Amino acid sequence: MSFTLGIVGIGQFGSHFAELFAAHPDIDALYAVDSVPERIDAVEARGVAFAGRFETLEELLASDVDAVAIFTQRWTHGQHALAALRAGKHVYSAVPMAIEEDEIRQITEEVQRTGLVYMMGETSQYNAAVVLARRIHRSGAFGEVFYAEGDYVHDMDLGFYDAYRYSGGEQWKSTASYPPLLYPTHSIGGILGVLGERHAVSVSALGRPDTRGDGVFDKDVSMFGNDVSNAFALFGMDNGGAFRTNELRRVGYPSHKRESRFRFFGEASSFEETIDVTYWHDKKDVLEVTDLIRTDRTMSLDDPRLADVSPTLRDAFVAGASRAHHQERLPAEFQGMPNGHEGAHHFLVDDFARAVVGGHQPVVNAWQAARYTLPGVIAHQSMNRGGERLEIHDLGDCPLPVVDLDAEQEPLDPQALAAAIEEASAVAAGA
């Protein structure tokens, strides 16, 4: 069985993912929708064969195309996903899932009612450090994790001005003020992508109003009425522990090297990621695990396919696989193809395609996507109420069959971790 897919939004990410969707053996025809036809032309010029075009999302939804991949403006994802599900289409959605609690809930209800596949393409699920920490956690080596931290640290000066100009047109400043806590999934998803059995139950959040004065985070300009560029949230977990996230858009930090980073503290051992060095340690040993999460580039930063991407954003589009990743399960067609976000892109496309063909829900299904997204929506409300601690109404576990394509990947306890580090170091020395 194979299926057809329509991509809505052929921008910087949509065009990149179009190549991967087109190459996946389970997708036999690809269609495109974009209000700027020249963007579709450019993707076709570099070898992606679209079976057809639609002028609007509504035309695509009225067609017999099986599935929709949504790469539109981030605040529109919820309404577009709901429209697609109600039209009988499987849905792949870029992050975030939605920006309203009601939309998030409605998406889960539609998936449960229809049995259609919904997946949110959260890159942190396959961030190399998250993959490694998840394998350690599955071995039981952490014990009970009582505290974790996740940061999405991306300064506006490092590519975001150009990205918003590209997507926002003349009114780009009104959209560049997008509230940080409504884009929470890179930080929350990395934490809960490791602690798959945990979820947030409450939050208190604070935000720092921007001081640059360039009209971007200006309440009078912002379509969101937002003047906060840096926001900080402390979440309570269902096991009595906590996790903290930072969403920072004004920060002296080299986000082109690593824009998301994570720390996990368990009763038996812990894991800490920095810019260049990452460690696992218990009460007696410290192991540097950097070689296990190092990713190699899949393409040059000067590749013509990245011509529309700011040079300071290009690292996110080229980072390939690490030794922690489960490469064996990917289709052979992906070998040598562009990747990105520390090896995540190949896995995201494969997860979705195989879920549609297999008739199951992927790991980042609607209910898990809600756990990555809804806490940020409530955190934004808390921030606007001066840090008031608010309850998060969890939507529960996915009631439909879920297949984790990496479930058989070897867990890494301390002994296995040490052996993997030794092997990775030997391979690096040989290279």
C-alpha positions in Angstrom: 0.0 0.0 0.0 1.1 3.5 -0.7 -0.5 7.0 -0.5 -0.6 10.4 -2.0 0.4 13.6 -0.1 -0.3 17.3 -0.6 2.2 19.8 0.9 0.6 23.1 2.0 3.3 25.8 2.2 6.4 25.4 0.0 8.6 27.7 2.0 12.0 27.1 3.6 10.9 24.0 5.5 8.2 22.9 3.2 10.5 22.8 0.2 13.2 20.9 2.2 10.7 18.3 3.4 9.2 18.0 -0.1 12.4 16.3 -1.2 12.2 13.7 1.5 8.5 13.0 1.1 9.1 12.6 -2.7 11.8 10.1 -2.0 9.9 8.0 0.5 8.9 4.6 -1.0 5.5 4.6 0.6 4.5 7.9 -1.0 3.6 7.5 -4.7 2.5 11.1 -5.6 3.2 14.5 -4.3 1.1 17.6 -4.7 1.8 21.3 -3.8 -0.1 24.3 -2.5 1.5 27.7 -2.1 0.2 31.3 -2.7 3.6 32.0 -4.4 3.8 29.7 -7.4 7.4 30.6 -8.0 8.4 28.7 -4.8 6.8 25.5 -6.3 8.7 26.2 -9.6 12.0 26.4 -7.7 11.5 23.1 -6.0 10.6 21.4 -9.3 13.7 22.9 -10.9 15.9 21.0 -8.5 14.3 17.7 -9.3 11.2 17.2 -7.1 8.4 16.0 -9.4 4.9 17.2 -8.2 2.0 15.3 -9.6 -0.1 18.4 -9.6 -0.8 21.8 -7.9 -3.7 23.3 -6.1 -4.3 27.0 -5.7 -5.8 26.7 -2.2 -6.0 24.4 0.8 -9.7 24.1 0.1 -9.1 22.7 -3.4 -6.6 20.2 -2.0 -9.1 19.1 0.7 -11.8 18.6 -2.0 -9.5 16.3 -4.0 -8.8 12.6 -3.6 -5.3 13.1 -2.2 -4.9 10.9 0.9 -2.8 13.0 3.3 -1.8 16.6 3.9 1.5 18.0 5.3 1.0 21.5 6.8 3.9 24.0 6.7 1.9 27.2 6.9 2.3 30.0 9.4 2.6 28.6 12.9 -0.6 30.1 14.4 -2.7 28.5 11.5 -1.7 24.9 12.1 -4.6 24.0 14.3 -7.4 25.3 12.0 -5.7 23.7 9.0 -5.3 20.4 10.7 -8.9 20.3 11.8 -10.1 21.1 8.3 -7.9 18.3 6.8 -9.1 15.7 9.3 -12.7 16.7 8.7 -12.1 16.3 5.0 -10.9 12.7 5.6 -7.2 13.4 5.2 -4.3 12.1 7.3 -2.3 15.0 8.7 1.4 15.8 9.2 1.7 19.2 10.9 4.7 21.3 11.5 5.0 22.7 15.1 3.2 23.8 17.0 0.0 21.7 17.0 -2.2 24.8 17.7 -2.2 27.9 19.9 -5.7 27.4 21.5 -6.6 24.7 24.0 -9.9 24.1 22.3 -8.3 23.5 18.9 -5.9 21.0 20.5 -8.7 19.1 22.1 -10.7 19.1 18.9 -7.8 17.6 17.0 -7.6 14.6 19.4 -11.4 14.2 19.2 -11.3 14.1 15.4 -8.5 11.6 15.3 -10.3 9.4 17.8 -13.6 9.7 15.8 -12.0 9.0 12.4 -9.0 6.8 13.1 -7.0 9.0 10.7 -3.3 9.5 11.4 -2.2 12.7 12.9 1.5 13.5 13.6 3.2 16.6 14.7 6.7 17.0 13.3 8.6 17.8 16.5 12.3 17.8 15.7 13.4 17.4 19.3 11.9 13.9 19.3 14.9 12.9 17.2 17.4 15.4 18.4 20.5 13.3 18.9 20.9 14.1 22.6 17.2 13.3 23.2 17.6 9.9 21.4 20.6 9.0 23.5 18.9 10.1 26.8 15.8 8.2 25.9 17.9 5.0 25.3 19.6 5.5 28.7 16.2 6.1 30.4 14.7 3.0 28.9 17.5 1.0 30.5 16.4 2.2 33.9 19.8 3.8 34.5 18.4 7.2 35.5 16.0 5.7 38.1 13.1 8.1 38.8 13.7 11.4 37.0 12.6 14.1 39.4 13.8 17.2 37.5 14.7 18.1 33.9 15.5 21.2 31.8 14.9 22.1 28.2 16.0 25.2 26.4 15.1 26.5 23.0 17.8 29.3 22.7 17.6 31.1 19.4 18.5 34.7 19.1 16.5 36.8 16.6 19.8 38.1 15.2 20.8 34.6 14.1 18.5 34.1 11.2 15.0 34.9 12.5 14.8 38.4 11.1 15.4 36.9 7.6 13.0 34.0 8.2 10.2 36.3 9.2 10.8 38.7 6.3 10.6 35.7 4.0 7.3 34.4 5.4 5.7 37.6 6.6 6.0 40.0 3.7 5.6 43.7 4.3 3.9 43.1 7.7 6.7 40.8 8.9 7.3 42.7 12.2 3.7 42.0 13.3 4.3 38.3 13.0 7.9 38.2 14.2 6.5 39.1 17.7 5.1 35.6 18.0 4.9 34.8 21.7 7.8 32.5 22.7 5.7 30.2 25.0 3.3 29.5 22.1 6.2 27.8 20.3 7.1 25.5 23.2 7.5 22.1 21.6 11.3 22.1 20.9 12.0 22.5 24.7 9.0 20.5 26.1 9.2 17.9 23.4 12.8 17.1 24.1 12.1 16.5 27.8 8.9 14.5 27.4 10.4 12.8 24.4 12.7 11.1 26.9 10.3 10.8 29.8 7.5 9.3 27.6 5.5 8.1 30.6 5.4 11.6 32.2 3.4 14.8 31.6 2.9 18.3 32.9 0.1 19.0 35.4 0.7 22.7 36.3 2.8 25.7 35.3 4.0 29.1 36.5 5.7 31.3 33.9 7.3 34.7 33.6 8.2 36.8 30.6 10.7 39.6 30.1 9.5 42.5 27.9 11.9 43.2 25.0 14.2 46.2 25.2 15.6 46.4 21.6 13.1 48.9 20.5 13.2 47.9 16.8 9.4 47.5 16.4 9.4 43.7 16.5 8.3 42.9 20.1 6.1 46.0 20.2 2.5 45.6 21.5 1.3 48.3 19.2 2.8 46.4 16.1 2.3 42.8 17.2 -0.7 40.9 15.8 -0.5 39.0 19.1 -0.2 42.0 21.4 3.1 40.6 22.6 6.2 42.5 23.8 7.9 39.5 25.5 11.0 38.1 23.8 12.4 35.8 26.6 10.1 33.6 28.7 10.7 31.1 31.4 8.3 28.4 32.7 8.4 25.9 35.6 6.1 22.9 35.2 5.0 20.4 37.8 5.1 16.8 36.7 2.6 14.0 37.4 5.3 12.1 39.5 5.7 15.1 41.9 8.8 16.3 40.1 9.3 19.3 37.9 10.8 20.5 34.7 11.9 24.0 33.6 12.0 25.4 30.0 13.4 28.6 28.6 12.2 30.1 25.3 14.8 32.8 24.5 14.9 35.1 21.5 17.3 37.7 22.8 20.4 35.9 24.1 24.1 35.8 23.6 24.3 32.2 22.6 25.5 30.4 19.4 22.2 28.8 18.4 23.6 27.9 15.0 25.7 25.3 16.8 22.9 24.0 19.1 19.6 25.7 19.5 18.0 23.1 21.8 19.7 21.6 24.8 18.6 19.3 27.7 19.4 18.1 31.2 17.9 15.2 33.2 18.4 14.5 36.9 17.4 11.1 38.2 17.8 9.5 41.6 20.4 7.1 40.1 22.1 9.1 37.4 22.0 12.3 35.3 22.6 13.7 31.9 23.8 17.2 31.0 24.2 18.7 27.5 26.2 21.9 26.8 27.3 23.5 23.5 30.2 21.3 22.8 30.4 18.6 25.5 27.7 16.3 26.9 28.0 14.0 30.0 26.2 11.1 31.6 27.2 10.6 35.3 26.1 8.6 38.3 27.2 8.8 41.9 30.7 7.6 41.1 31.4 7.8 37.4 31.4 10.5 34.7 31.3 9.5 31.0 31.6 12.0 28.2 29.0 11.0 25.6 29.7 13.7 23.0 30.9 11.3 20.3 27.6 9.5 20.5 25.5 12.6 19.6 27.9 14.3 17.1 26.2 14.8 13.8 27.9 15.2 10.4 26.7 17.5 7.7 24.7 16.0 4.9 25.2 18.9 2.5 27.3 22.1 2.1 26.1 25.3 3.7 26.6 26.8 0.3 24.3 24.3 -1.4 21.9 26.2 -3.9 18.9 24.6 -2.2 19.7 26.8 0.8 19.8 30.0 -1.2 16.6 31.4 0.5 17.8 30.4 4.0 19.8 32.9 6.1 23.4 31.7 6.5 22.9 31.7 10.3 20.0 29.3 10.0 21.6 26.8 7.5 23.1 24.5 10.2 19.6 23.5 11.1 19.1 22.2 7.5 22.3 20.1 7.1 22.9 18.2 10.4 22.7 14.5 9.8 22.8 11.3 11.8 24.6 10.5 15.0 25.7 7.2 16.4 22.8 7.3 18.8 20.3 7.2 16.0 18.5 4.2 14.7 19.6 4.5 11.1 18.9 0.9 10.2 15.1 1.5 10.1 15.2 4.3 7.5 14.5 3.6 3.8 17.6 3.2 1.7 16.3 6.0 -0.5 17.2 8.5 2.2 20.9 7.7 2.1 22.9 10.8 1.2 19.8 13.0 1.2 19.5 16.4 3.0 18.7 16.1 6.7 18.5 18.6 9.5 17.9 19.5 13.2 20.5 17.0 14.4 19.3 14.1 12.2 15.6 14.5 12.9 14.1 15.2 9.4 14.6 11.7 8.0 12.9 10.1 11.0 10.0 12.5 11.0 9.1 11.7 7.4 9.5 8.0 7.9 7.4 7.9 11.1 4.5 9.6 9.3 4.7 7.6 6.1 4.9 4.2 7.9 2.0 5.2 10.2 -0.3 6.0 7.3 0.6 2.7 5.5 0.6 0.6 8.7 -2.7 2.0 9.9 -1.3 3.0 13.3 -0.6 6.2 15.2 3.0 7.5 15.4 4.9 8.2 18.6 4.1 12.0 18.3 0.5 11.3 17.8 -2.3 13.9 18.6 -2.3 13.1 22.3 1.5 13.2 22.6 1.6 16.4 20.5 -0.9 17.8 23.0 1.5 17.0 25.8 4.2 18.9 24.0 2.0 21.9 23.0 -0.7 22.5 25.6 1.6 23.2 28.5 3.1 26.1 26.6 -0.4 27.5 25.8 -1.2 27.4 29.5 2.3 28.8 30.4 1.5 31.8 28.1 -1.7 32.4 30.1 0.3 32.2 33.3 2.8 34.7 32.1 0.1 37.1 31.2 -1.3 36.7 34.7 1.9 37.6 36.5 3.2 34.0 37.0 0.0 32.6 38.5 0.4 28.8 38.8 -2.3 27.2 36.6 -3.5 23.7 36.2 -2.8 21.8 32.9 -5.7 19.6 31.9 -3.9 16.6 30.3 -5.8 14.9 27.5 -4.5 11.4 28.4 -2.8 8.7 26.5 -3.5 7.9 22.9 -6.5 5.5 22.8 -5.6 4.2 19.4 -2.8 1.7 18.5 0.6 3.4 18.6 3.8 1.9 17.0 7.2 3.1 18.2 9.5 2.3 15.3 12.5 2.7 17.6 11.2 0.4 20.4 13.6 -2.3 19.5 16.6 -0.1 19.6 19.1 -1.2 22.3 18.7 0.5 25.7 22.0 1.8 27.1 22.8 1.0 30.7 26.2 2.3 32.1 28.1 -0.8 30.9 26.6 -0.6 27.4 27.0 3.1 27.3 30.7 2.9 28.1 31.1 0.3 25.3 29.2 2.5 22.8 31.4 5.5 23.7 34.6 3.4 23.2 33.3 2.2 19.8 32.3 5.7 18.7 35.7 7.1 19.8 37.5 4.4 17.8 35.4 5.1 14.7 36.1 8.8 15.1 39.8 8.2 15.5 39.9 6.0 12.4 38.1 8.7 10.4 
